Amino acid sequence: MSHWLEDAEGEAALAKIAVDLERALALKRRDGSPGRTSPRVLARGDGWTVADVICTSGPQDRPYEEQHERPTIAIVLAGSFQLRSAQSPQSSQSSRGRELMTPGSLMLGSPGQCFECGHEHGEGDRCVSFWYAPDYFERLAFDAGARGSLTRFRAGRVPPVRSLSSAAVSAAAGVAGVLDVAWAELGVHLAVHAIELSSHPSSRAGALPPNTEARVTRAIRAIDRHPDEPLTLEALAREAGLSPYHFLRTFERFTGVTPHQYVRRARLREAARRLIAESGTVLDIALDCGFGDVSNFNRAFRTEFGRSPLAFRRHR
């Protein structure tokens, strides 16, 4: 994916994604209006459209049922929400149930599939959504080696795994205006990756008490607000009001990754965005993003993105 990281110009605030979301939420609170979803088309081509989607719904807004008209892949950039999805009415398969969507994860939608997005434990989210024409997506799926129903996903979510980190950084940088993203290429990459990853659905949280999800969501939003702070297992467990043992188990069941993996990935995404947008030294960026020393940061960055921080910056 390094060929997407090109032609970044000027300097942009690292927190632009979250700032724009917070501005939309502040406007909603001022006007006393209900939450809503606001898509802004970023680009479109033959068989695909990509949009920046800001949602200002919160706990006071009742979710409503929607239906995917075409294959859909959304990268969560900020915020969190509960996804309840099911197969289409024509399908004999059972409901897929409830997933917790967090930054870096993918929301997957199949044509005719009904879904609801709820914000019971936090306000607002921001995503980059790709919408594909069914015949275009079917060609991608076939070329990727998929068989069976080529326009249907086998899962509703892909957790924030390592192989999606570069895509999340590119999408965030593109929305923030600090990167000229090749959206068509990113859309192809995401489609192929989503097909592969959704064929091995991660275990879901199951019938855990709703207050447990609220506690995990609280910890997730604390991480996303301040990924540079000392975020030990014990500190995050205290934030969630759970013992370290129960927090570790429930966090992984809800998000698909461990707290350590989630924190490290959040810090690395932030560092990658700063390398694109700013001229600071690698050492300063590493320290600002919560890494104790530059050698550890360099190893983690190379593992996550396949190249050193300096090489990543040179190929932006």
For each residue, the residues with C-beta under 8 A, 3 or more apart:
1: 4 5 166 167 170 186 189
2: 5 166 306 307 312 315
3: 6 182 185 315
4: 1 166 170 179 181 182 185 186
5: 1 2 8 170 173 179 276 312 315 316
6: 3 179 180 315 316
7: 179 180 316
8: 5 173 178 179 180 276 277 316
9: 178 180
10: 177 178
11: 178 277 278 279
12: 16 176 177 178 277
13: 16 19 176 277
14: 270 273 274 277 278
15: 18 19
16: 12 13 19 20 175 176 177
17: 20 21 77 78 126 172 175 176
18: 15 21 22 78 126 224 225
19: 13 15 16 22 23
20: 16 17 23 24 54 126
21: 17 18 24 25 54 78 79 124 125 126
22: 18 19 25 26 124
23: 19 20 26 27
24: 20 21 27 28 38 54 56 124
25: 21 22 28 29 56 58 123 124
26: 22 23 29 30
27: 23 24 30 31
28: 24 25 31 33 34 35 36 56
29: 25 26 32
30: 26 27
31: 27 28
32: 29
33: 28 36
34: 28 57 61
35: 28 55 56 57 58 60 61 119 123 124
36: 28 33 55 56 57
37: 53 54 55 56 57
38: 24 53 54 55 56
39: 51 52 53 129
40: 51 52 53 54
41: 44 49 50 51
42: 50 51 52 128 174 175 183
43: 49 50 183 184
44: 41 48 49 50
45: 48 49 183 184
46: 136
47: 132 133 135 136 137
48: 44 45 130 131 132 133 136 184 187
49: 41 43 44 45 130 131
50: 41 42 43 44 128 129 130 131 183 186 187
51: 39 40 41 42 128 129 131
52: 39 40 42 126 127 128 175
53: 37 38 39 40 74 126 127 128 129
54: 20 21 24 37 38 40 124 125 126
55: 35 36 37 38 79 81 117 119 124 125 126 127
56: 24 25 28 35 36 37 38 123 124
57: 34 35 36 37 61 63 81 117 118 119 123 124
58: 25 35 61 119 122 123 124
59: 119 120 121 122 123
60: 35
61: 34 35 57 58 119
62:
63: 57 84 116 117 118 119
64: 116
65: 114 115 116
66: 114 115 116 117
67: 112 113 114 115
68: 71 72 109 110 111 112 113 115
69: 111 131
70: 111 131 132 133 134 137
71: 68 109 110 111 131 132 134 137 151 153 191
72: 68 107 108 109 110 129 130 131 132
73: 106 107 108 109 129 130 132 187 190 191 194
74: 53 106 107 109 127 128 129 130
75: 104 105 106 127 128 129 164 167 168 171 190
76: 79 80 101 102 103 104 105 106 107 125 126 127
77: 17 103 126 127 128 168 171 172 175
78: 17 18 21 103 124 125 126 224
79: 21 55 76 103 122 123 124 125 126 221 224
80: 76 100 101 102 103 121 122 125 217 220 221 224
81: 55 57 101 117 118 119 122 125
82: 98 99 100 101 117 118 119 120 121 213
83: 98 99 100 101 107 115 116 117 156 157
84: 63 97 98 99 115 116 117 118
85: 95 96 97 99 109 113 114 115 116 156
86: 95 96 113 114 115
87: 91 93 94 95 96 110 113
88: 91 110 111 112 113 114
89: 112 114
90: 112
91: 87 88
92:
93: 87
94: 87
95: 85 86 87
96: 85 86 87 99 155 156
97: 84 85 204
98: 82 83 84 204 205
99: 82 83 84 85 96 156 157 204
100: 80 82 83 205 213 216 217 220 254 255
101: 76 80 81 82 83 105 107 117 125 157
102: 76 80 105 159 160 220 224 255 262
103: 76 77 78 79 80 160 168 224 266 269
104: 75 76 160 164 165 168 265 266 269
105: 75 76 101 102 157 158 159 160 164 255 256
106: 73 74 75 76 157 158 164 190 194 197
107: 72 73 74 76 83 101 127 156 157
108: 72 73 153 155 156 157 158 194 198
109: 68 71 72 73 74 85 113 115 153 156
110: 68 71 72 87 88 113 151 152 153
111: 68 69 70 71 88 134 151 152
112: 67 68 88 89 90
113: 67 68 85 86 87 88 109 110 152
114: 65 66 67 85 86 88 89
115: 65 66 67 68 83 84 85 86 109 156
116: 63 64 65 66 83 84 85
117: 55 57 63 66 81 82 83 84 101
118: 57 63 81 82 84
119: 35 55 57 58 59 61 63 81 82 122 123 124 125
120: 59 82 210 213 214
121: 59 80 82 213 214 217 218
122: 58 59 79 80 81 119 217 218 221
123: 25 35 56 57 58 59 79 119
124: 21 22 24 25 35 54 55 56 57 58 78 79 119
125: 21 54 55 76 78 79 80 81 101 119
126: 17 18 20 21 52 53 54 55 76 77 78 79 175
127: 52 53 55 74 75 76 77 107
128: 42 50 51 52 53 74 75 77 171 172 174 175
129: 39 50 51 53 72 73 74 75
130: 48 49 50 72 73 74 187 190 191
131: 48 49 50 51 69 70 71 72
132: 47 48 70 71 72 73 136 137 140 187 191
133: 47 48 70 136 137
134: 70 71 111 137 138 151
135: 47 138 139
136: 46 47 48 132 133 139 140
137: 47 70 71 132 133 134 140 141 150 151 191
138: 134 135 141 142 150 151
139: 135 136 142 143
140: 132 136 137 143 144 188 191 192 195
141: 137 138 144 146 150 151 191 195
142: 138 139 145 146 150
143: 139 140 192
144: 140 141 191 192 195 196
145: 142
146: 141 142 150 195 199
147: 150
148: 152
149: 152
150: 137 138 141 142 146 147
151: 71 110 111 134 137 138 141
152: 110 111 113 148 149
153: 71 108 109 110 156 194 195 198
154: 198 199 201
155: 96 108 158 197 198 201 202
156: 83 85 96 99 107 108 109 115 153
157: 83 99 101 105 106 107 108 202 256
158: 105 106 108 155 161 164 193 194 197 198 202 256
159: 102 105 202 255 256 257
160: 102 103 104 105 164 165 168 255 256 257 262 265
161: 158 164 197 256 257
162: 165 265 303 304
163: 193 197
164: 75 104 105 106 158 160 161 167 168 193
165: 104 160 162 168 169 265 268 269 272 304 305
166: 1 2 4 169 170 272 305 306
167: 1 75 164 170 171 186 189 190 193
168: 75 77 103 104 160 164 165 171 172 269
169: 165 166 172 173 269 272 273 276 305
170: 1 4 5 166 167 173 174 179 181 186
171: 75 77 128 167 168 174 175 181 186
172: 17 77 128 168 169 175 176 269 273
173: 5 8 169 170 176 178 179 181 273 276 277
174: 42 128 170 171 177 179 180 181 183
175: 16 17 42 52 77 126 128 171 172
176: 12 13 16 17 172 173 179 273 277
177: 10 12 16 174
178: 8 9 10 11 12 173 273 276 277
179: 4 5 6 7 8 170 173 174 176 276 316
180: 6 7 8 9 174
181: 4 170 171 173 174 186
182: 3 4 185 186
183: 42 43 45 50 174 186 187
184: 43 45 48 187 188
185: 3 4 182 188 189
186: 1 4 50 167 170 171 181 182 183 189 190
187: 48 50 73 130 132 183 184 190 191
188: 140 184 185 191 192
189: 1 167 185 186 192 193
190: 73 75 106 130 167 186 187 193 194
191: 71 73 130 132 137 140 141 144 187 188 194 195
192: 140 143 144 188 189 195 196
193: 158 163 164 167 189 190 196 197
194: 73 106 108 153 158 190 191 197 198
195: 140 141 144 146 153 191 192 198 199
196: 144 192 193 199
197: 106 155 158 161 163 193 194 200
198: 108 153 154 155 158 194 195 201
199: 146 154 195 196
200: 197
201: 154 155 198 204
202: 155 157 158 159 256
203: 206 253
204: 97 98 99 201 253
205: 98 100 208 212 213 250 253 254
206: 203 253
207:
208: 205 212 213 250 253 254
209: 212 213
210: 120 213 214
211: 214 215
212: 205 208 209 215 216 242 250
213: 82 100 120 121 205 208 209 210 216 217 254
214: 120 121 210 211 217 218
215: 211 212 218 219 240 241 242 247 250
216: 100 212 213 219 220 240 247 250 251 254 255
217: 80 100 121 122 213 214 220 221
218: 121 122 214 215 221 222 239 240
219: 215 216 222 223 236 239 240 247 251 259
220: 80 100 102 216 217 223 224 255 262
221: 79 80 122 217 218 224 225
222: 218 219 225 226 231 236 239
223: 219 220 226 227 231 236 262 263 266
224: 18 78 79 80 102 103 220 221 227 266
225: 18 221 222
226: 222 223 229 231
227: 223 224 231 263 266 267 270 289 290
228: 267 270 288 289 290
229: 226 290
230: 235 290
231: 222 223 226 227 235 236 259 263 290
232: 235 236
233: 236 237 244 247 248 259 260
234: 237 238 244
235: 230 231 232 238 239
236: 219 222 223 231 232 233 239 240 247 251 259 263
237: 233 234 240 242 243 244 246 247 248
238: 234 235 241
239: 218 219 222 235 236
240: 215 216 218 219 236 237 247 251
241: 215 238
242: 212 215 237 246 247 250
243: 237 246 247
244: 233 234 237 247 248
245: 248 249
246: 237 242 243 249 250
247: 215 216 219 233 236 237 240 242 243 244 250 251 259
248: 233 237 244 245 251 252 258 259
249: 245 246 252 253
250: 205 208 212 215 216 242 246 247 253 254
251: 216 219 236 240 247 248 254 255 258 259 262
252: 248 249 255 256 257 258 259
253: 203 204 205 206 208 249 250
254: 100 205 208 213 216 250 251
255: 100 102 105 159 160 216 220 251 252 262
256: 105 157 158 159 160 161 202 252
257: 159 160 161 252 261 262 265
258: 248 251 252 261 262
259: 219 231 233 236 247 248 251 252 262 263
260: 233 263 264
261: 257 258 264 265
262: 102 160 220 223 251 255 257 258 259 265 266
263: 223 227 231 236 259 260 266 267 290
264: 260 261 267 268 300
265: 104 160 162 165 257 261 262 268 269 304
266: 103 104 223 224 227 262 263 269 270
267: 227 228 263 264 270 271 289 290 291
268: 165 264 265 271 272 289 300 301 304 305
269: 103 104 165 168 169 172 265 266 272 273
270: 14 227 228 266 267 273 274 289
271: 267 268 274 275 285 286 289 291 297 301 309
272: 165 166 169 268 269 275 276 301 305 312
273: 14 169 172 173 176 178 269 270 276 277
274: 14 270 271 277 278 280 285 288 289
275: 271 272 278 282 285 309 312 313 316
276: 5 8 169 173 178 179 272 273 313 316
277: 8 11 12 13 14 173 176 178 273 274
278: 11 14 274 275 285
279: 11
280: 274 284 285 288
281: 284 285
282: 275 285 286 294 297 298 309 310 313
283: 286 287 294
284: 280 281 287 288
285: 271 274 275 278 280 281 282 288 289 309
286: 271 282 283 289 291 293 294 297 298 309
287: 283 284 291 292 294
288: 228 274 280 284 285
289: 227 228 267 268 270 271 274 285 286 297
290: 227 228 229 230 231 263 267
291: 267 271 286 287 294 296 297 300
292: 287 296
293: 286 296 297
294: 282 283 286 287 291 297 298
295: 298 299
296: 291 292 293 299 300
297: 271 282 286 289 291 293 294 300 301 309
298: 282 286 294 295 301 302 308 309
299: 295 296 302 303
300: 264 268 291 296 297 303 304
301: 268 271 272 297 298 304 305 308 309 312
302: 298 299 305 306 307 308
303: 162 299 300
304: 162 165 265 268 300 301
305: 165 166 169 268 272 301 302 312
306: 2 166 302
307: 2 302 311 312 315
308: 298 301 302 311 312
309: 271 275 282 285 286 297 298 301 312 313
310: 282 313 314
311: 307 308 314 315
312: 2 5 272 275 301 305 307 308 309 315 316
313: 275 276 282 309 310 316
314: 310 311
315: 2 3 5 6 307 311 312
316: 5 6 7 8 179 275 276 312 313
